[in-house]
Amino acid sequence: MADETDKTEGGEAAGTGSGAQAGNGQQPQLSVLTQYVKDLSFESPGAPLSLRPREKAPAINININVNANPMSETDYDVALTLNATAKDGDKVLFNVELIYGGVFRVAGFQKDHVLPVVFIECPRMLFPFARQIVAECTRNGGFPPLMIDPVDFARMFQQRIAEEQAKQKVQA
């Protein structure tokens, strides 16, 4: 005899829940509404001379930042900023800057879980796309594709919270 329990989209039996419901009884939901390139810049000031073969790898400095702005009670605009500069000595070989954004719907989470979702899970979802754009940009600029290592957004969020708490203690 076949099991005829109603199933939700995620495959759970309807009405059973997973125990992860927020205090308001609503199931937590994280949805990507849209993704977009807000700003993209690639500079190779020494080209074509900077494209010649090298004996040693250039020094590459990568900076990553996450910002978020609420658009409504449940929607957030999250911007992932990637800056990468390659230098050979004091000469800049290339500089790539990308601001890659996404609008996310964050609904049904407990209030104290919203910030971690916005600053950890949302950029984690954006990162593979931003990484690919940077890799293609450097490759199209005549350099090997720059493959940025995975980022620990949880650690970045914890550092950001610690810095803000330190600022508050100094100001108090």
Secondary structure by P-SEA (a helix, b strand, c coil): cccccccccccccccccccccccccccbbbbbccccccbbbbbcccccccccccccccbbbbbbbbbbbbccccccbbbbbbbbbbbccccccbbbbbbbbbbbbbccccccaaaaaaacaaaaaaaaaaaaaaaaaaaaaccccccccccaaaaaaaaaaaaaaaaaaaac
